[in-house]
Amino acid sequence: MERIGFVGVGLMGHGIAANLLKAGHPLTVIAHRNRAPIDDLVGRGATEAATLAELAAASDVVHVCAPGSPQVEAIVDALIDHLPDGAVVVDCSTSNPVSTRMLAERLDARGFGMADAPLGGTPAQAETGELAAMVGADDRIYARVKPIIATWAGRIDHVGGVGAGHTMKLLNNFLAMGYGAIYSEALALADASGIAVETFDEVIRGSRMGCGFYETYRSYAVEGDRDAHQFTLTNALKDMTYLAALAGGSGVANPVGAAIRNSYALAVNTGGDGPEDYVPHLRDFVAKANGRG
């Protein structure tokens, strides 16, 4: 069994790491801010490293689940001089594809491999091993990491070479964050027009205008469950900023993406930048901006 290192055992990473352990992989983890997931994983048999250098030396394949490209770049900087021959880095973050390809070139020059495997799904699906993974890697690296990813993902799509996974993830999140922005504006307009949220939900839920995203979104809007969709407004803004860079680099006009990004920028810049301010809460910031908060 490949020895796995895991950097970033947060909301999504904890479930992934737990499933790697369950499959029998020796696992090394490292603490960041919250000790609870580390203590849980160590209790299940993981080893805690004191430094990233120590984690790298103990790992054949290192999973990284970080907020974005700056953090991933810093982690790889700390790992690269200590990885064993032939090691592979699997970036499960939602990162900038330009950065991903740059890191892959650096790792390849040292004899290491890289795959980008951003995630689709929720923390609950991470715990049950039912995430989706959009994997960018060459065929050799993909063949090596696929059985590892299969321990925590119910669906695996090999979408191309390194960087393609993060590109596909940005497209996926463009759609998801777009749904969040549209539903939030629609609910604010409904409220201002005298349509109750329960009436809106009765009409939309289960119709062609509903979808899987709406099912988790509505859990907050209708039922008040703040933790129904644990994806932060800050991460939504970060991903839409990466999408804007992707569109600019591709020479593609992206006016809808710009509008979606501005919705999340409004929320983040007016107080929605906390670790528990999630995408469905955008509704509250749109309402407040219209004098109805």
LODREN-267654 format. One record per residue: residue number from 1; z, x, y of N, C-alpha, C in turn; residue in three letters. Coordinates in steps of 0.2 Angstrom, whole numbers, plus 5000, padded with zeros to 4 digits. Example, Ala and Ser with C-alpha at 12.3 -4.5 7.8 and 13.67 -1.06 7.14 Angstrom:
BEGIN
[r 1,[5039,5066,4972],[5039,5062,4978],[5039,5066,4984],ALA],
[r 2,[5035,5064,4989],[5036,5068,4995],[5039,5064,5000],SER],
//
This chain:
BEGIN
[r 1,[5000,5004,4994],[5000,5000,5000],[5000,5004,5006],MET],
[r 2,[4996,5003,5011],[4996,5006,5017],[5002,5006,5021],GLU],
[r 3,[5004,5011,5024],[5010,5011,5028],[5009,5008,5035],ARG],
[r 4,[5012,5003,5037],[5010,5000,5044],[5015,5001,5049],ILE],
[r 5,[5013,5003,5055],[5017,5003,5061],[5016,4997,5065],GLY],
[r 6,[5021,4995,5068],[5020,4989,5073],[5023,4990,5079],PHE],
[r 7,[5019,4989,5085],[5021,4990,5091],[5020,4983,5095],VAL],
[r 8,[5026,4980,5097],[5025,4974,5100],[5027,4968,5096],GLY],
[r 9,[5033,4967,5093],[5035,4962,5089],[5038,4956,5093],VAL],
[r 10,[5034,4953,5097],[5036,4948,5102],[5035,4941,5098],GLY],
[r 11,[5033,4936,5103],[5032,4930,5100],[5027,4929,5095],LEU],
[r 12,[5021,4933,5095],[5016,4933,5090],[5017,4939,5085],MET],
[r 13,[5019,4944,5087],[5020,4950,5083],[5025,4950,5078],GLY],
[r 14,[5031,4946,5079],[5036,4945,5074],[5033,4942,5068],HIS],
[r 15,[5030,4937,5069],[5027,4933,5063],[5022,4937,5059],GLY],
[r 16,[5018,4941,5062],[5013,4945,5059],[5017,4951,5055],ILE],
[r 17,[5021,4954,5058],[5025,4959,5055],[5029,4957,5049],ALA],
[r 18,[5032,4951,5050],[5036,4948,5044],[5031,4947,5038],ALA],
[r 19,[5025,4945,5039],[5020,4943,5034],[5018,4950,5031],ASN],
[r 20,[5017,4955,5035],[5015,4962,5032],[5021,4964,5027],LEU],
[r 21,[5027,4963,5029],[5033,4965,5025],[5033,4961,5018],LEU],
[r 22,[5031,4954,5019],[5031,4950,5013],[5026,4952,5008],LYS],
[r 23,[5020,4955,5011],[5015,4957,5006],[5016,4963,5003],ALA],
[r 24,[5022,4967,5005],[5024,4973,5002],[5022,4979,5006],GLY],
[r 25,[5020,4979,5012],[5018,4985,5016],[5024,4988,5018],HIS],
[r 26,[5025,4994,5017],[5031,4998,5021],[5029,4997,5029],PRO],
[r 27,[5034,4995,5032],[5033,4993,5039],[5038,4997,5044],LEU],
[r 28,[5036,5000,5049],[5040,5004,5054],[5039,5000,5061],THR],
[r 29,[5044,4998,5064],[5044,4995,5070],[5048,4998,5076],VAL],
[r 30,[5047,4996,5082],[5050,5000,5087],[5053,4994,5092],ILE],
[r 31,[5058,4995,5095],[5061,4990,5100],[5058,4991,5107],ALA],
[r 32,[5058,4986,5111],[5056,4986,5118],[5062,4983,5122],HIS],
[r 33,[5061,4976,5123],[5067,4973,5127],[5071,4969,5122],ARG],
[r 34,[5068,4965,5118],[5072,4960,5114],[5074,4963,5107],ASN],
[r 35,[5080,4964,5106],[5082,4967,5099],[5082,4962,5093],ARG],
[r 36,[5082,4955,5095],[5082,4950,5090],[5077,4951,5084],ALA],
[r 37,[5071,4951,5086],[5065,4952,5081],[5066,4958,5077],PRO],
[r 38,[5068,4964,5081],[5069,4970,5077],[5074,4970,5072],ILE],
[r 39,[5080,4967,5074],[5085,4966,5069],[5084,4962,5063],ASP],
[r 40,[5080,4957,5065],[5078,4952,5059],[5073,4956,5054],ASP],
[r 41,[5068,4960,5057],[5063,4963,5053],[5067,4969,5049],LEU],
[r 42,[5071,4973,5052],[5075,4978,5048],[5079,4975,5043],VAL],
[r 43,[5082,4969,5044],[5086,4965,5039],[5081,4963,5033],GLY],
[r 44,[5075,4963,5034],[5070,4961,5029],[5067,4967,5025],ARG],
[r 45,[5069,4973,5028],[5067,4979,5025],[5063,4984,5029],GLY],
[r 46,[5061,4982,5035],[5058,4987,5040],[5062,4993,5042],ALA],
[r 47,[5059,4998,5044],[5062,5004,5047],[5061,5004,5054],THR],
[r 48,[5066,5005,5058],[5066,5006,5065],[5065,5013,5067],GLU],
[r 49,[5059,5014,5071],[5058,5021,5074],[5061,5021,5081],ALA],
[r 50,[5063,5027,5083],[5066,5028,5089],[5061,5029,5095],ALA],
[r 51,[5055,5032,5093],[5050,5034,5098],[5043,5032,5095],THR],
[r 52,[5038,5031,5099],[5032,5030,5097],[5029,5036,5092],LEU],
[r 53,[5031,5042,5094],[5029,5047,5090],[5031,5047,5083],ALA],
[r 54,[5037,5045,5082],[5040,5044,5076],[5037,5038,5072],GLU],
[r 55,[5035,5033,5075],[5032,5027,5072],[5025,5030,5070],LEU],
[r 56,[5021,5033,5074],[5015,5035,5072],[5015,5040,5066],ALA],
[r 57,[5019,5044,5066],[5020,5049,5060],[5021,5046,5053],ALA],
[r 58,[5024,5040,5054],[5026,5036,5048],[5021,5031,5046],ALA],
[r 59,[5015,5031,5049],[5010,5025,5048],[5003,5027,5047],SER],
[r 60,[5000,5024,5042],[4993,5024,5041],[4989,5020,5045],ASP],
[r 61,[4992,5014,5047],[4988,5009,5051],[4993,5007,5056],VAL],
[r 62,[4992,5007,5062],[4996,5005,5068],[4994,4998,5071],VAL],
[r 63,[4998,4993,5071],[4996,4987,5074],[4999,4987,5081],HIS],
[r 64,[4995,4985,5086],[4998,4985,5093],[4997,4978,5096],VAL],
[r 65,[5002,4975,5098],[5002,4968,5101],[5005,4968,5108],CYS],
[r 66,[5001,4970,5113],[5004,4971,5119],[5001,4966,5125],ALA],
[r 67,[5004,4966,5131],[5002,4961,5136],[4994,4962,5138],PRO],
[r 68,[4992,4969,5138],[4985,4970,5140],[4983,4977,5140],GLY],
[r 69,[4977,4979,5142],[4974,4985,5142],[4978,4991,5144],SER],
[r 70,[4982,4990,5150],[4986,4996,5153],[4991,4998,5148],PRO],
[r 71,[4994,4993,5145],[5000,4994,5140],[4997,4997,5134],GLN],
[r 72,[4991,4995,5131],[4988,4997,5125],[4986,5005,5126],VAL],
[r 73,[4983,5006,5132],[4981,5013,5133],[4987,5018,5133],GLU],
[r 74,[4993,5016,5136],[4999,5020,5136],[5002,5021,5129],ALA],
[r 75,[5001,5016,5125],[5004,5016,5118],[5000,5021,5114],ILE],
[r 76,[4993,5020,5115],[4989,5025,5111],[4990,5032,5114],VAL],
[r 77,[4991,5033,5120],[4992,5040,5123],[4998,5043,5119],ASP],
[r 78,[5003,5039,5118],[5010,5041,5115],[5009,5042,5107],ALA],
[r 79,[5004,5038,5104],[5003,5039,5097],[4998,5045,5095],LEU],
[r 80,[4993,5046,5099],[4987,5050,5096],[4989,5057,5094],ILE],
[r 81,[4994,5060,5097],[4995,5067,5094],[5000,5067,5088],ASP],
[r 82,[5002,5061,5085],[5006,5061,5080],[5004,5057,5074],HIS],
[r 83,[4998,5054,5074],[4995,5050,5069],[4993,5055,5063],LEU],
[r 84,[4994,5052,5057],[4992,5056,5051],[4984,5056,5051],PRO],
[r 85,[4981,5061,5047],[4974,5061,5046],[4971,5054,5044],ASP],
[r 86,[4966,5052,5047],[4963,5046,5045],[4966,5039,5047],GLY],
[r 87,[4971,5040,5051],[4975,5034,5053],[4970,5029,5057],ALA],
[r 88,[4972,5023,5057],[4968,5017,5061],[4973,5014,5065],VAL],
[r 89,[4971,5012,5072],[4974,5008,5076],[4971,5001,5076],VAL],
[r 90,[4975,4996,5076],[4972,4989,5076],[4975,4986,5082],VAL],
[r 91,[4971,4984,5087],[4974,4981,5093],[4973,4974,5093],ASP],
[r 92,[4979,4970,5092],[4979,4963,5092],[4980,4960,5098],CYS],
[r 93,[4980,4964,5104],[4981,4961,5110],[4975,4958,5113],SER],
[r 94,[4975,4954,5118],[4969,4952,5122],[4968,4957,5127],THR],
[r 95,[4963,4962,5126],[4962,4968,5130],[4955,4967,5133],SER],
[r 96,[4954,4972,5138],[4947,4973,5141],[4943,4977,5137],ASN],
[r 97,[4937,4974,5135],[4933,4977,5130],[4930,4984,5132],PRO],
[r 98,[4930,4985,5139],[4928,4992,5141],[4933,4997,5139],VAL],
[r 99,[4939,4995,5140],[4945,5000,5138],[4945,5001,5131],SER],
[r 100,[4944,4995,5127],[4944,4996,5120],[4939,5001,5117],THR],
[r 101,[4933,5001,5120],[4928,5005,5117],[4930,5012,5120],ARG],
[r 102,[4933,5013,5125],[4935,5020,5128],[4940,5023,5123],MET],
[r 103,[4945,5019,5121],[4950,5021,5116],[4947,5022,5110],LEU],
[r 104,[4943,5018,5107],[4939,5020,5101],[4936,5027,5101],ALA],
[r 105,[4933,5028,5106],[4929,5035,5107],[4934,5040,5107],GLU],
[r 106,[4940,5040,5110],[4945,5045,5110],[4948,5046,5103],ARG],
[r 107,[4949,5040,5100],[4952,5041,5093],[4947,5043,5088],LEU],
[r 108,[4941,5041,5089],[4936,5044,5084],[4935,5052,5085],ASP],
[r 109,[4936,5054,5091],[4935,5061,5092],[4940,5065,5089],ALA],
[r 110,[4946,5062,5087],[4951,5065,5084],[4952,5064,5076],ARG],
[r 111,[4947,5060,5074],[4946,5058,5067],[4950,5052,5065],GLY],
[r 112,[4952,5048,5070],[4955,5041,5068],[4950,5036,5069],PHE],
[r 113,[4952,5030,5067],[4948,5024,5067],[4951,5019,5072],GLY],
[r 114,[4948,5014,5074],[4950,5008,5078],[4947,5002,5076],MET],
[r 115,[4951,4996,5077],[4948,4990,5076],[4952,4985,5081],ALA],
[r 116,[4948,4981,5084],[4951,4976,5089],[4951,4970,5085],ASP],
[r 117,[4957,4967,5085],[4958,4960,5081],[4963,4956,5085],ALA],
[r 118,[4960,4953,5090],[4964,4948,5094],[4965,4942,5090],PRO],
[r 119,[4970,4938,5092],[4973,4933,5088],[4971,4926,5091],LEU],
[r 120,[4970,4921,5087],[4969,4914,5089],[4975,4910,5085],GLY],
[r 121,[4978,4906,5089],[4984,4902,5086],[4990,4903,5090],GLY],
[r 122,[4995,4900,5087],[5002,4900,5090],[5007,4904,5086],THR],
[r 123,[5013,4905,5090],[5018,4909,5086],[5020,4905,5079],PRO],
[r 124,[5020,4899,5079],[5022,4895,5073],[5017,4897,5067],ALA],
[r 125,[5010,4898,5069],[5005,4900,5064],[5006,4907,5063],GLN],
[r 126,[5008,4911,5067],[5010,4918,5066],[5015,4919,5060],ALA],
[r 127,[5020,4915,5061],[5025,4915,5056],[5023,4913,5049],GLU],
[r 128,[5018,4908,5048],[5016,4906,5042],[5010,4909,5039],THR],
[r 129,[5007,4914,5043],[5002,4918,5041],[4995,4915,5042],GLY],
[r 130,[4995,4910,5046],[4989,4906,5047],[4985,4907,5054],GLU],
[r 131,[4986,4913,5057],[4982,4914,5063],[4975,4915,5061],LEU],
[r 132,[4971,4915,5067],[4964,4918,5066],[4963,4925,5069],ALA],
[r 133,[4959,4929,5066],[4958,4935,5069],[4950,4936,5070],ALA],
[r 134,[4949,4939,5076],[4942,4940,5078],[4941,4948,5078],MET],
[r 135,[4938,4951,5073],[4938,4958,5072],[4932,4961,5074],VAL],
[r 136,[4933,4967,5079],[4928,4971,5080],[4929,4978,5077],GLY],
[r 137,[4924,4980,5073],[4925,4987,5070],[4919,4988,5066],ALA],
[r 138,[4918,4995,5065],[4912,4996,5060],[4914,4994,5053],ASP],
[r 139,[4908,4994,5049],[4909,4991,5042],[4914,4995,5038],ASP],
[r 140,[4915,5002,5039],[4920,5005,5035],[4927,5004,5037],ARG],
[r 141,[4928,5004,5043],[4935,5002,5046],[4937,4995,5044],ILE],
[r 142,[4932,4990,5045],[4933,4983,5043],[4935,4982,5036],TYR],
[r 143,[4931,4986,5031],[4933,4985,5024],[4940,4987,5023],ALA],
[r 144,[4942,4992,5027],[4949,4995,5026],[4954,4990,5028],ARG],
[r 145,[4953,4987,5034],[4959,4983,5037],[4958,4976,5035],VAL],
[r 146,[4953,4974,5033],[4952,4967,5031],[4958,4964,5026],LYS],
[r 147,[4959,4968,5021],[4965,4965,5017],[4972,4965,5020],PRO],
[r 148,[4973,4970,5025],[4979,4970,5028],[4979,4964,5033],ILE],
[r 149,[4974,4963,5037],[4974,4957,5041],[4975,4951,5037],ILE],
[r 150,[4972,4950,5031],[4972,4944,5027],[4980,4942,5025],ALA],
[r 151,[4984,4947,5026],[4991,4945,5025],[4994,4941,5030],THR],
[r 152,[4991,4941,5036],[4994,4937,5042],[4989,4932,5045],TRP],
[r 153,[4983,4932,5043],[4978,4928,5046],[4975,4923,5040],ALA],
[r 154,[4974,4917,5042],[4971,4912,5037],[4963,4912,5038],GLY],
[r 155,[4961,4915,5044],[4953,4915,5045],[4952,4922,5049],ARG],
[r 156,[4947,4925,5046],[4945,4932,5048],[4938,4932,5050],ILE],
[r 157,[4936,4933,5056],[4929,4934,5058],[4927,4941,5060],ASP],
[r 158,[4922,4944,5056],[4920,4951,5059],[4914,4949,5063],HIS],
[r 159,[4916,4950,5070],[4911,4948,5075],[4906,4954,5078],VAL],
[r 160,[4907,4960,5075],[4903,4965,5078],[4907,4972,5078],GLY],
[r 161,[4904,4977,5081],[4908,4983,5082],[4914,4983,5086],GLY],
[r 162,[4917,4989,5087],[4923,4989,5092],[4921,4986,5098],VAL],
[r 163,[4926,4982,5101],[4925,4979,5107],[4923,4972,5107],GLY],
[r 164,[4919,4970,5101],[4917,4964,5100],[4922,4958,5099],ALA],
[r 165,[4927,4961,5096],[4933,4956,5095],[4936,4954,5101],GLY],
[r 166,[4937,4959,5106],[4940,4957,5112],[4935,4953,5117],HIS],
[r 167,[4929,4954,5116],[4924,4950,5120],[4924,4943,5118],THR],
[r 168,[4924,4942,5111],[4925,4935,5108],[4931,4932,5110],MET],
[r 169,[4936,4936,5110],[4943,4933,5112],[4943,4930,5119],LYS],
[r 170,[4940,4934,5124],[4939,4932,5131],[4935,4926,5132],LEU],
[r 171,[4930,4925,5128],[4926,4919,5128],[4930,4913,5125],LEU],
[r 172,[4934,4914,5120],[4938,4909,5117],[4943,4907,5122],ASN],
[r 173,[4946,4912,5126],[4951,4910,5130],[4949,4907,5137],ASN],
[r 174,[4942,4909,5138],[4939,4905,5144],[4939,4898,5143],PHE],
[r 175,[4937,4896,5137],[4937,4889,5135],[4944,4886,5135],LEU],
[r 176,[4949,4889,5132],[4955,4887,5131],[4959,4886,5138],ALA],
[r 177,[4958,4891,5142],[4961,4891,5149],[4957,4885,5153],MET],
[r 178,[4951,4885,5152],[4947,4879,5155],[4950,4872,5154],GLY],
[r 179,[4951,4871,5147],[4954,4865,5145],[4961,4864,5149],TYR],
[r 180,[4965,4869,5149],[4971,4869,5153],[4971,4867,5160],GLY],
[r 181,[4966,4870,5163],[4965,4869,5170],[4962,4862,5172],ALA],
[r 182,[4958,4859,5167],[4955,4853,5168],[4960,4847,5167],ILE],
[r 183,[4963,4848,5161],[4968,4843,5160],[4974,4843,5165],TYR],
[r 184,[4976,4848,5168],[4981,4848,5173],[4978,4845,5179],SER],
[r 185,[4972,4846,5182],[4970,4843,5187],[4969,4835,5186],GLU],
[r 186,[4966,4834,5180],[4965,4826,5178],[4972,4823,5179],ALA],
[r 187,[4977,4826,5176],[4984,4822,5176],[4987,4822,5183],LEU],
[r 188,[4985,4827,5187],[4988,4826,5194],[4984,4821,5198],ALA],
[r 189,[4977,4820,5197],[4973,4815,5200],[4975,4808,5197],LEU],
[r 190,[4977,4808,5191],[4979,4801,5188],[4985,4799,5191],ALA],
[r 191,[4990,4804,5192],[4997,4802,5195],[4995,4799,5202],ASP],
[r 192,[4991,4803,5206],[4990,4801,5213],[4986,4794,5213],ALA],
[r 193,[4983,4792,5208],[4979,4786,5208],[4982,4781,5204],SER],
[r 194,[4988,4782,5202],[4992,4776,5199],[4991,4775,5192],GLY],
[r 195,[4989,4780,5188],[4988,4780,5181],[4994,4784,5178],ILE],
[r 196,[4998,4781,5174],[5003,4784,5171],[5001,4789,5166],ALA],
[r 197,[5005,4795,5165],[5003,4800,5160],[5003,4797,5153],VAL],
[r 198,[5007,4792,5151],[5007,4789,5145],[5000,4785,5144],GLU],
[r 199,[4997,4782,5149],[4991,4778,5149],[4985,4783,5148],THR],
[r 200,[4986,4789,5152],[4981,4794,5151],[4980,4797,5144],PHE],
[r 201,[4986,4798,5141],[4987,4801,5135],[4984,4796,5129],ASP],
[r 202,[4986,4789,5130],[4983,4784,5126],[4976,4784,5125],GLU],
[r 203,[4972,4785,5131],[4965,4785,5131],[4962,4791,5128],VAL],
[r 204,[4965,4797,5130],[4962,4803,5129],[4963,4806,5122],ILE],
[r 205,[4969,4805,5119],[4971,4807,5113],[4967,4804,5107],ARG],
[r 206,[4964,4808,5103],[4960,4806,5098],[4953,4804,5100],GLY],
[r 207,[4952,4804,5106],[4945,4802,5108],[4940,4809,5108],SER],
[r 208,[4934,4808,5110],[4930,4814,5111],[4932,4819,5116],ARG],
[r 209,[4936,4816,5121],[4939,4820,5126],[4945,4824,5124],MET],
[r 210,[4948,4823,5118],[4954,4826,5116],[4951,4832,5111],GLY],
[r 211,[4956,4836,5109],[4954,4842,5105],[4961,4845,5103],CYS],
[r 212,[4960,4850,5098],[4966,4853,5096],[4970,4856,5101],GLY],
[r 213,[4967,4859,5107],[4971,4862,5112],[4975,4856,5116],PHE],
[r 214,[4972,4850,5117],[4975,4845,5120],[4981,4843,5116],TYR],
[r 215,[4981,4843,5109],[4987,4841,5105],[4993,4845,5107],GLU],
[r 216,[4993,4852,5108],[4998,4855,5110],[5000,4855,5118],THR],
[r 217,[4995,4854,5122],[4995,4853,5129],[4999,4847,5130],TYR],
[r 218,[4998,4842,5127],[5001,4835,5129],[5008,4835,5127],ARG],
[r 219,[5010,4839,5122],[5017,4839,5120],[5022,4841,5126],SER],
[r 220,[5019,4845,5130],[5023,4846,5137],[5022,4840,5142],TYR],
[r 221,[5016,4839,5143],[5014,4834,5148],[5017,4827,5147],ALA],
[r 222,[5017,4825,5140],[5019,4818,5139],[5026,4818,5136],VAL],
[r 223,[5028,4823,5132],[5034,4823,5128],[5039,4828,5131],GLU],
[r 224,[5037,4832,5136],[5042,4837,5139],[5044,4843,5135],GLY],
[r 225,[5040,4844,5130],[5042,4850,5126],[5040,4856,5129],ASP],
[r 226,[5044,4860,5132],[5042,4866,5136],[5039,4872,5132],ARG],
[r 227,[5041,4872,5126],[5039,4877,5121],[5033,4875,5117],ASP],
[r 228,[5029,4870,5118],[5024,4867,5114],[5018,4872,5113],ALA],
[r 229,[5017,4876,5119],[5011,4880,5119],[5013,4887,5123],HIS],
[r 230,[5016,4891,5119],[5019,4897,5122],[5014,4903,5123],GLN],
[r 231,[5010,4901,5128],[5005,4906,5131],[5007,4906,5139],PHE],
[r 232,[5009,4912,5141],[5011,4912,5148],[5005,4911,5153],THR],
[r 233,[5007,4908,5159],[5003,4908,5165],[5000,4915,5167],LEU],
[r 234,[5005,4920,5167],[5003,4926,5169],[4998,4929,5164],THR],
[r 235,[4998,4928,5157],[4993,4930,5153],[4987,4927,5154],ASN],
[r 236,[4987,4920,5155],[4981,4916,5157],[4977,4919,5162],ALA],
[r 237,[4981,4921,5168],[4978,4924,5174],[4975,4931,5172],LEU],
[r 238,[4978,4935,5168],[4976,4941,5166],[4969,4941,5162],LYS],
[r 239,[4969,4936,5157],[4963,4935,5153],[4957,4933,5157],ASP],
[r 240,[4958,4928,5162],[4953,4926,5166],[4950,4932,5171],MET],
[r 241,[4955,4936,5173],[4953,4942,5177],[4949,4947,5172],THR],
[r 242,[4950,4948,5166],[4946,4952,5162],[4939,4948,5161],TYR],
[r 243,[4939,4942,5160],[4933,4938,5159],[4929,4939,5165],LEU],
[r 244,[4932,4939,5171],[4928,4940,5177],[4924,4947,5177],ALA],
[r 245,[4928,4952,5175],[4925,4959,5174],[4920,4959,5169],ALA],
[r 246,[4921,4956,5164],[4916,4955,5158],[4909,4952,5161],LEU],
[r 247,[4910,4947,5165],[4904,4943,5168],[4901,4948,5173],ALA],
[r 248,[4905,4951,5177],[4902,4956,5182],[4898,4962,5179],GLY],
[r 249,[4901,4964,5174],[4898,4970,5170],[4892,4968,5166],GLY],
[r 250,[4891,4961,5165],[4885,4959,5161],[4880,4956,5166],SER],
[r 251,[4882,4956,5172],[4877,4953,5177],[4876,4945,5176],GLY],
[r 252,[4881,4942,5174],[4881,4935,5173],[4885,4931,5178],VAL],
[r 253,[4882,4926,5182],[4886,4922,5186],[4891,4918,5182],ALA],
[r 254,[4897,4918,5185],[4903,4914,5181],[4907,4910,5186],ASN],
[r 255,[4904,4905,5189],[4907,4901,5194],[4913,4897,5191],PRO],
[r 256,[4912,4894,5185],[4917,4890,5182],[4923,4894,5181],VAL],
[r 257,[4922,4900,5178],[4927,4905,5176],[4931,4907,5183],GLY],
[r 258,[4928,4908,5188],[4931,4909,5194],[4936,4904,5196],ALA],
[r 259,[4933,4898,5196],[4937,4892,5197],[4944,4891,5193],ALA],
[r 260,[4943,4893,5186],[4948,4892,5182],[4953,4898,5183],ILE],
[r 261,[4951,4904,5185],[4955,4909,5187],[4959,4908,5193],ARG],
[r 262,[4956,4904,5198],[4960,4903,5204],[4965,4898,5202],ASN],
[r 263,[4964,4893,5198],[4970,4888,5196],[4976,4892,5194],SER],
[r 264,[4975,4897,5189],[4981,4901,5187],[4983,4905,5192],TYR],
[r 265,[4979,4908,5196],[4982,4913,5202],[4986,4908,5206],ALA],
[r 266,[4984,4902,5208],[4988,4898,5212],[4995,4897,5209],LEU],
[r 267,[4995,4896,5202],[5002,4894,5199],[5006,4901,5199],ALA],
[r 268,[5003,4906,5197],[5007,4913,5196],[5009,4915,5203],VAL],
[r 269,[5005,4914,5208],[5007,4916,5215],[5012,4911,5219],ASN],
[r 270,[5013,4906,5216],[5018,4901,5219],[5024,4900,5214],THR],
[r 271,[5025,4905,5210],[5032,4905,5206],[5031,4904,5198],GLY],
[r 272,[5025,4903,5196],[5024,4903,5189],[5022,4909,5185],GLY],
[r 273,[5027,4914,5187],[5026,4921,5184],[5031,4923,5179],ASP],
[r 274,[5035,4918,5177],[5041,4920,5172],[5039,4920,5165],GLY],
[r 275,[5043,4923,5161],[5041,4924,5154],[5041,4917,5150],PRO],
[r 276,[5044,4912,5153],[5044,4905,5150],[5040,4900,5154],GLU],
[r 277,[5035,4902,5158],[5031,4898,5162],[5024,4898,5158],ASP],
[r 278,[5023,4893,5154],[5017,4892,5150],[5011,4888,5152],TYR],
[r 279,[5005,4889,5149],[4999,4886,5151],[5000,4878,5153],VAL],
[r 280,[5003,4874,5148],[5004,4867,5150],[5008,4866,5156],PRO],
[r 281,[5012,4870,5159],[5016,4869,5165],[5011,4870,5171],HIS],
[r 282,[5005,4872,5170],[5000,4872,5176],[5000,4865,5179],LEU],
[r 283,[5001,4860,5175],[5001,4853,5178],[5006,4853,5184],ARG],
[r 284,[5012,4856,5183],[5017,4855,5188],[5015,4859,5195],ASP],
[r 285,[5011,4864,5194],[5009,4868,5200],[5004,4865,5204],PHE],
[r 286,[4999,4862,5200],[4994,4858,5203],[4996,4852,5207],VAL],
[r 287,[5001,4848,5203],[5004,4843,5207],[5008,4845,5213],ALA],
[r 288,[5011,4851,5213],[5015,4853,5219],[5010,4855,5224],LYS],
[r 289,[5005,4858,5223],[5000,4860,5228],[4997,4854,5231],ALA],
[r 290,[4997,4848,5228],[4995,4842,5231],[5000,4838,5234],ASN],
[r 291,[5006,4841,5235],[5012,4837,5238],[5015,4832,5233],GLY],
[r 292,[5014,4833,5227],[5017,4828,5222],[5022,4831,5217],ARG],
[r 293,[5024,4837,5218],[5028,4841,5214],[5036,4839,5215],GLY],
//
